[in-house]
Amino acid sequence: MKLRPWFLLAAVAAASCGGYDAPDEVTFGQLVYTQPAPTPGGQPSDLFKPLTSYYLDPSLEVWKDGQQQLPQALPSSTVTTITTRMGTGTGGFGYTQQTNNPGPGGVPNADVGLRLAYIQTTQAYYYNYCSIYWAYYYCYPGWAYAGSYTTGTVLVQMVGLKTIGTVVTPGKALWVSALYSVLGSAGLENAPRLTSALNQAFDQSPYLKTN
């Protein structure tokens, strides 16, 4: 299997990368799951406050029955939703978008990168959702992700692209969301459902806001 430069989505057991289990919301199929706000030492984290820019990969990573397929372009409505919610306008999280595509193996000139993966499958799989990013391999038990997914599920991951402070490092997964079966068997024709689920994921993650 070819490893893409952004991250690896591999059909492996959850315990293989840190010994953690998928949350009940994932196992039992909640429509939109997002990682909870980080609380190191039991206190709310300001992890995202110093971040100011993001890069959205225009390709949608596609997996079918555990095998990686050719990527597809993100639907325009999906791009609009993400740029609006991540942006500096009213209601946005305050990030400036960097649109310069660095090309294969290149590093976007942004603090964080966003990438989406689409699972086309007729079976449920356990996936380890880790980051493999320009020769860095990360799988943190608190911020990597594993679960059982159904046909038409979309996974969203935000990874660090630069070293910022002592927490954000290149390739580290900072935020992950699973949008359960939002595309169904119709695929990208169900883009309105993907838009609705993305908005819910952002609504559930107000801690992503910057200063």
C-alpha positions as YAML, in Angstrom:
chain: A
units: angstrom
residues:
- id: 1
  name: MET
  ca: [0.00, 0.00, 0.00]
- id: 2
  name: LYS
  ca: [1.38, 3.39, -0.98]
- id: 3
  name: LEU
  ca: [1.71, 5.84, 1.91]
- id: 4
  name: ARG
  ca: [0.41, 9.28, 1.08]
- id: 5
  name: PRO
  ca: [2.39, 12.25, 2.44]
- id: 6
  name: TRP
  ca: [-0.46, 13.53, 4.61]
- id: 7
  name: PHE
  ca: [-1.48, 10.57, 6.74]
- id: 8
  name: LEU
  ca: [-2.10, 6.88, 6.77]
- id: 9
  name: LEU
  ca: [-5.53, 5.38, 7.20]
- id: 10
  name: ALA
  ca: [-4.81, 1.71, 7.85]
- id: 11
  name: ALA
  ca: [-7.09, -1.22, 8.66]
- id: 12
  name: VAL
  ca: [-5.54, -2.24, 11.94]
- id: 13
  name: ALA
  ca: [-6.79, -2.94, 15.44]
- id: 14
  name: ALA
  ca: [-7.25, 0.01, 17.76]
- id: 15
  name: ALA
  ca: [-4.91, -1.47, 20.34]
- id: 16
  name: SER
  ca: [-1.97, -1.46, 17.94]
- id: 17
  name: CYS
  ca: [-1.27, 2.20, 18.47]
- id: 18
  name: GLY
  ca: [-1.32, 3.03, 22.13]
- id: 19
  name: GLY
  ca: [-3.80, 0.58, 23.62]
- id: 20
  name: TYR
  ca: [-6.94, 2.74, 23.53]
- id: 21
  name: ASP
  ca: [-10.49, 1.98, 22.44]
- id: 22
  name: ALA
  ca: [-12.96, 3.84, 20.26]
- id: 23
  name: PRO
  ca: [-15.46, 5.96, 22.23]
- id: 24
  name: ASP
  ca: [-19.00, 4.61, 22.60]
- id: 25
  name: GLU
  ca: [-20.31, 7.38, 20.35]
- id: 26
  name: VAL
  ca: [-18.21, 5.96, 17.55]
- id: 27
  name: THR
  ca: [-18.90, 2.31, 18.21]
- id: 28
  name: PHE
  ca: [-22.65, 2.89, 18.31]
- id: 29
  name: GLY
  ca: [-22.70, 5.19, 15.33]
- id: 30
  name: GLN
  ca: [-23.28, 8.79, 16.42]
- id: 31
  name: LEU
  ca: [-23.73, 10.86, 13.28]
- id: 32
  name: VAL
  ca: [-20.97, 13.37, 14.06]
- id: 33
  name: TYR
  ca: [-18.13, 12.60, 16.46]
- id: 34
  name: THR
  ca: [-15.42, 15.11, 17.32]
- id: 35
  name: GLN
  ca: [-12.44, 14.78, 19.60]
- id: 36
  name: PRO
  ca: [-13.15, 16.53, 22.91]
- id: 37
  name: ALA
  ca: [-11.28, 19.69, 23.82]
- id: 38
  name: PRO
  ca: [-7.77, 18.93, 25.07]
- id: 39
  name: THR
  ca: [-7.50, 19.38, 28.84]
- id: 40
  name: PRO
  ca: [-3.88, 18.76, 29.91]
- id: 41
  name: GLY
  ca: [-3.67, 18.55, 33.67]
- id: 42
  name: GLY
  ca: [-7.46, 18.73, 33.84]
- id: 43
  name: GLN
  ca: [-7.51, 22.36, 32.67]
- id: 44
  name: PRO
  ca: [-8.88, 23.68, 29.35]
- id: 45
  name: SER
  ca: [-6.10, 24.03, 26.80]
- id: 46
  name: ASP
  ca: [-5.22, 27.12, 24.77]
- id: 47
  name: LEU
  ca: [-3.56, 24.85, 22.21]
- id: 48
  name: PHE
  ca: [-5.25, 26.53, 19.24]
- id: 49
  name: LYS
  ca: [-4.93, 30.16, 20.35]
- id: 50
  name: PRO
  ca: [-1.46, 30.77, 18.80]
- id: 51
  name: LEU
  ca: [-2.48, 29.27, 15.44]
- id: 52
  name: THR
  ca: [-3.28, 31.77, 12.70]
- id: 53
  name: SER
  ca: [-3.33, 30.03, 9.31]
- id: 54
  name: TYR
  ca: [-4.49, 26.81, 7.65]
- id: 55
  name: TYR
  ca: [-4.19, 24.93, 4.38]
- id: 56
  name: LEU
  ca: [-7.07, 22.81, 3.03]
- id: 57
  name: ASP
  ca: [-5.99, 19.96, 0.80]
- id: 58
  name: PRO
  ca: [-8.28, 20.11, -2.27]
- id: 59
  name: SER
  ca: [-8.27, 16.32, -2.65]
- id: 60
  name: LEU
  ca: [-10.61, 13.93, -0.86]
- id: 61
  name: GLU
  ca: [-8.77, 10.75, 0.09]
- id: 62
  name: VAL
  ca: [-10.86, 7.69, -0.86]
- id: 63
  name: TRP
  ca: [-10.77, 4.18, 0.66]
- id: 64
  name: LYS
  ca: [-12.82, 1.15, -0.41]
- id: 65
  name: ASP
  ca: [-12.82, -2.15, 1.45]
- id: 66
  name: GLY
  ca: [-9.54, -1.27, 3.14]
- id: 67
  name: GLN
  ca: [-7.74, -0.26, -0.06]
- id: 68
  name: GLN
  ca: [-6.81, 3.27, -1.10]
- id: 69
  name: GLN
  ca: [-8.46, 4.49, -4.31]
- id: 70
  name: LEU
  ca: [-7.76, 7.45, -6.57]
- id: 71
  name: PRO
  ca: [-8.51, 10.74, -4.79]
- id: 72
  name: GLN
  ca: [-11.51, 12.88, -5.71]
- id: 73
  name: ALA
  ca: [-11.90, 16.63, -5.64]
- id: 74
  name: LEU
  ca: [-13.64, 18.08, -2.60]
- id: 75
  name: PRO
  ca: [-17.19, 19.21, -3.45]
- id: 76
  name: SER
  ca: [-17.38, 22.99, -3.83]
- id: 77
  name: SER
  ca: [-19.97, 23.19, -1.04]
- id: 78
  name: THR
  ca: [-17.55, 21.39, 1.29]
- id: 79
  name: VAL
  ca: [-14.76, 23.83, 0.46]
- id: 80
  name: THR
  ca: [-17.10, 26.77, 1.05]
- id: 81
  name: THR
  ca: [-18.22, 25.39, 4.43]
- id: 82
  name: ILE
  ca: [-14.68, 24.83, 5.67]
- id: 83
  name: THR
  ca: [-13.35, 28.18, 4.46]
- id: 84
  name: THR
  ca: [-16.30, 29.97, 6.08]
- id: 85
  name: ARG
  ca: [-16.05, 28.20, 9.42]
- id: 86
  name: MET
  ca: [-12.26, 28.34, 9.62]
- id: 87
  name: GLY
  ca: [-11.99, 31.89, 8.28]
- id: 88
  name: THR
  ca: [-11.70, 35.37, 9.71]
- id: 89
  name: GLY
  ca: [-15.22, 36.50, 8.81]
- id: 90
  name: THR
  ca: [-18.25, 36.68, 11.10]
- id: 91
  name: GLY
  ca: [-18.68, 33.38, 12.92]
- id: 92
  name: GLY
  ca: [-15.33, 32.01, 11.70]
- id: 93
  name: PHE
  ca: [-12.62, 30.57, 13.91]
- id: 94
  name: GLY
  ca: [-10.11, 33.24, 12.91]
- id: 95
  name: TYR
  ca: [-7.67, 31.42, 10.61]
- id: 96
  name: THR
  ca: [-6.26, 32.88, 7.39]
- id: 97
  name: GLN
  ca: [-6.33, 30.43, 4.50]
- id: 98
  name: GLN
  ca: [-3.15, 29.66, 2.59]
- id: 99
  name: THR
  ca: [-4.04, 28.42, -0.90]
- id: 100
  name: ASN
  ca: [-0.63, 27.88, -2.50]
- id: 101
  name: ASN
  ca: [-0.39, 24.15, -3.27]
- id: 102
  name: PRO
  ca: [3.17, 23.07, -2.40]
- id: 103
  name: GLY
  ca: [3.05, 20.02, -4.69]
- id: 104
  name: PRO
  ca: [4.06, 16.44, -3.88]
- id: 105
  name: GLY
  ca: [6.29, 16.28, -0.81]
- id: 106
  name: GLY
  ca: [6.06, 20.03, -0.25]
- id: 107
  name: VAL
  ca: [5.00, 21.64, 3.00]
- id: 108
  name: PRO
  ca: [2.16, 24.20, 2.89]
- id: 109
  name: ASN
  ca: [3.05, 27.58, 4.35]
- id: 110
  name: ALA
  ca: [0.47, 27.39, 7.14]
- id: 111
  name: ASP
  ca: [0.28, 26.53, 10.82]
- id: 112
  name: VAL
  ca: [-2.09, 23.59, 10.31]
- id: 113
  name: GLY
  ca: [-3.37, 21.47, 7.46]
- id: 114
  name: LEU
  ca: [-6.85, 19.99, 6.95]
- id: 115
  name: ARG
  ca: [-7.53, 16.85, 4.97]
- id: 116
  name: LEU
  ca: [-10.65, 14.73, 4.48]
- id: 117
  name: ALA
  ca: [-10.94, 10.99, 3.84]
- id: 118
  name: TYR
  ca: [-14.00, 9.23, 2.41]
- id: 119
  name: ILE
  ca: [-14.68, 5.57, 3.22]
- id: 120
  name: GLN
  ca: [-16.52, 3.60, 0.53]
- id: 121
  name: THR
  ca: [-17.10, 0.15, 1.93]
- id: 122
  name: THR
  ca: [-19.79, -2.48, 2.27]
- id: 123
  name: GLN
  ca: [-18.41, -3.66, 5.60]
- id: 124
  name: ALA
  ca: [-17.45, -2.20, 8.94]
- id: 125
  name: TYR
  ca: [-13.72, -1.82, 9.52]
- id: 126
  name: TYR
  ca: [-11.56, -0.79, 12.41]
- id: 127
  name: TYR
  ca: [-9.25, 1.99, 11.30]
- id: 128
  name: ASN
  ca: [-6.35, 3.63, 12.98]
- id: 129
  name: TYR
  ca: [-6.45, 7.26, 11.99]
- id: 130
  name: CYS
  ca: [-2.91, 8.51, 12.41]
- id: 131
  name: SER
  ca: [-0.70, 11.03, 10.73]
- id: 132
  name: ILE
  ca: [2.13, 10.18, 8.36]
- id: 133
  name: TYR
  ca: [3.34, 13.55, 7.23]
- id: 134
  name: TRP
  ca: [6.60, 14.17, 5.38]
- id: 135
  name: ALA
  ca: [8.62, 11.43, 7.07]
- id: 136
  name: TYR
  ca: [7.06, 12.05, 10.49]
- id: 137
  name: TYR
  ca: [4.90, 9.30, 11.95]
- id: 138
  name: TYR
  ca: [2.59, 10.11, 14.83]
- id: 139
  name: CYS
  ca: [-0.12, 8.17, 16.57]
- id: 140
  name: TYR
  ca: [-1.01, 9.74, 19.87]
- id: 141
  name: PRO
  ca: [-3.51, 7.80, 22.01]
- id: 142
  name: GLY
  ca: [-5.34, 11.00, 22.92]
- id: 143
  name: TRP
  ca: [-5.46, 12.50, 19.44]
- id: 144
  name: ALA
  ca: [-5.20, 9.64, 17.02]
- id: 145
  name: TYR
  ca: [-8.49, 7.88, 16.46]
- id: 146
  name: ALA
  ca: [-9.94, 4.43, 15.94]
- id: 147
  name: GLY
  ca: [-13.43, 3.14, 15.37]
- id: 148
  name: SER
  ca: [-15.86, 1.14, 13.28]
- id: 149
  name: TYR
  ca: [-17.08, 3.04, 10.23]
- id: 150
  name: THR
  ca: [-19.93, 2.46, 7.79]
- id: 151
  name: THR
  ca: [-20.41, 3.18, 4.10]
- id: 152
  name: GLY
  ca: [-20.20, 6.85, 3.25]
- id: 153
  name: THR
  ca: [-18.32, 7.97, 6.37]
- id: 154
  name: VAL
  ca: [-16.05, 11.01, 6.06]
- id: 155
  name: LEU
  ca: [-13.11, 11.57, 8.39]
- id: 156
  name: VAL
  ca: [-11.59, 15.00, 8.96]
- id: 157
  name: GLN
  ca: [-8.14, 15.59, 10.42]
- id: 158
  name: MET
  ca: [-6.22, 18.73, 11.34]
- id: 159
  name: VAL
  ca: [-2.46, 18.29, 11.69]
- id: 160
  name: GLY
  ca: [0.29, 20.67, 12.72]
- id: 161
  name: LEU
  ca: [2.63, 21.87, 9.97]
- id: 162
  name: LYS
  ca: [5.09, 23.85, 12.08]
- id: 163
  name: THR
  ca: [6.61, 23.77, 15.53]
- id: 164
  name: ILE
  ca: [4.65, 26.25, 17.62]
- id: 165
  name: GLY
  ca: [5.34, 26.35, 21.33]
- id: 166
  name: THR
  ca: [5.87, 23.00, 23.00]
- id: 167
  name: VAL
  ca: [2.72, 21.21, 21.81]
- id: 168
  name: VAL
  ca: [2.23, 21.77, 18.06]
- id: 169
  name: THR
  ca: [4.76, 19.89, 15.93]
- id: 170
  name: PRO
  ca: [4.85, 18.90, 12.24]
- id: 171
  name: GLY
  ca: [2.57, 15.93, 11.62]
- id: 172
  name: LYS
  ca: [0.90, 15.84, 15.02]
- id: 173
  name: ALA
  ca: [-2.87, 15.29, 14.85]
- id: 174
  name: LEU
  ca: [-4.58, 18.21, 16.62]
- id: 175
  name: TRP
  ca: [-8.23, 17.57, 15.82]
- id: 176
  name: VAL
  ca: [-10.19, 14.67, 14.33]
- id: 177
  name: SER
  ca: [-13.86, 14.31, 13.42]
- id: 178
  name: ALA
  ca: [-15.85, 11.36, 12.08]
- id: 179
  name: LEU
  ca: [-18.98, 12.16, 10.05]
- id: 180
  name: TYR
  ca: [-20.86, 8.87, 10.16]
- id: 181
  name: SER
  ca: [-22.31, 7.59, 6.90]
- id: 182
  name: VAL
  ca: [-23.14, 11.15, 5.79]
- id: 183
  name: LEU
  ca: [-22.61, 10.27, 2.13]
- id: 184
  name: GLY
  ca: [-24.35, 6.91, 2.30]
- id: 185
  name: SER
  ca: [-24.28, 4.70, -0.77]
- id: 186
  name: ALA
  ca: [-24.94, 7.68, -3.09]
- id: 187
  name: GLY
  ca: [-21.44, 9.04, -2.51]
- id: 188
  name: LEU
  ca: [-20.67, 12.68, -3.21]
- id: 189
  name: GLU
  ca: [-24.19, 13.23, -4.52]
- id: 190
  name: ASN
  ca: [-25.06, 13.54, -0.82]
- id: 191
  name: ALA
  ca: [-22.81, 16.59, -0.43]
- id: 192
  name: PRO
  ca: [-25.57, 18.61, 1.33]
- id: 193
  name: ARG
  ca: [-25.52, 16.04, 4.16]
- id: 194
  name: LEU
  ca: [-21.74, 16.39, 4.31]
- id: 195
  name: THR
  ca: [-22.12, 20.18, 4.59]
- id: 196
  name: SER
  ca: [-24.61, 19.82, 7.44]
- id: 197
  name: ALA
  ca: [-22.38, 17.34, 9.29]
- id: 198
  name: LEU
  ca: [-19.30, 19.54, 8.86]
- id: 199
  name: ASN
  ca: [-21.15, 22.48, 10.37]
- id: 200
  name: GLN
  ca: [-22.17, 20.31, 13.31]
- id: 201
  name: ALA
  ca: [-18.54, 19.19, 13.77]
- id: 202
  name: PHE
  ca: [-17.39, 22.81, 13.93]
- id: 203
  name: ASP
  ca: [-20.27, 23.70, 16.25]
- id: 204
  name: GLN
  ca: [-19.09, 20.93, 18.58]
- id: 205
  name: SER
  ca: [-15.50, 22.25, 18.53]
- id: 206
  name: PRO
  ca: [-15.53, 25.93, 19.58]
- id: 207
  name: TYR
  ca: [-12.09, 25.43, 21.19]
- id: 208
  name: LEU
  ca: [-10.57, 25.52, 17.67]
- id: 209
  name: LYS
  ca: [-10.90, 29.32, 17.74]
- id: 210
  name: THR
  ca: [-7.73, 31.36, 17.59]
- id: 211
  name: ASN
  ca: [-7.05, 34.73, 19.19]
...
